[in-house]
Amino acid sequence: MLLQQESAQLQLQAPVLVLPGIFEPALCRTLMQSYQQHGGELSGFMREQQGKTVLMQDPRHKIRRDHTLHVHEAMPVTQGKRYVFLPFSYDEAAAVVREKNAASLQL
């Protein structure tokens, strides 16, 4: 795990947000093992064409491989502090926004 001082010394290639110590080391190991076991799929990038947001893949522009985690149940926070709330993952109002925006996506 990188300490704050160590993460400040990283040379970054792209604009990224580094948040050291957010996830527990055991969770990080689990996530890395899952990626190593299942590999990643080319994720591409989004670009607007003729008023639609279109998925593009061009290795001359960007190469990234993502692994999708299939989580079956969102567990409630039952103890400790909750620092992050992700409404786009769980609430109905965000689902309405996603549905509205879906018309602008072409996959």
Stockholm file with secondary structure:
# STOCKHOLM 1.0

chainA/1-107         MLLQQESAQLQLQAPVLVLPGIFEPALCRTLMQSYQQHGGELSGFMREQQGKTVLMQDPRHKIRRDHTLHVHEAMPVTQGKRYVFLPFSYDEAAAVVREKNAASLQL
#=GR chainA/1-107 SS CCCHHHHHTCCCSSCCCCCTTSSCHHHHHHHHHHHHHHCCEECCEEEEETTEEEEECCTTTCCCEECCCCCCCCCCCCSSCCCCCCHHHHCHHHHHHHHHHHTTEEC
#=GC SS_cons         CCCHHHHHTCCCSSCCCCCTTSSCHHHHHHHHHHHHHHCCEECCEEEEETTEEEEECCTTTCCCEECCCCCCCCCCCCSSCCCCCCHHHHCHHHHHHHHHHHTTEEC
//
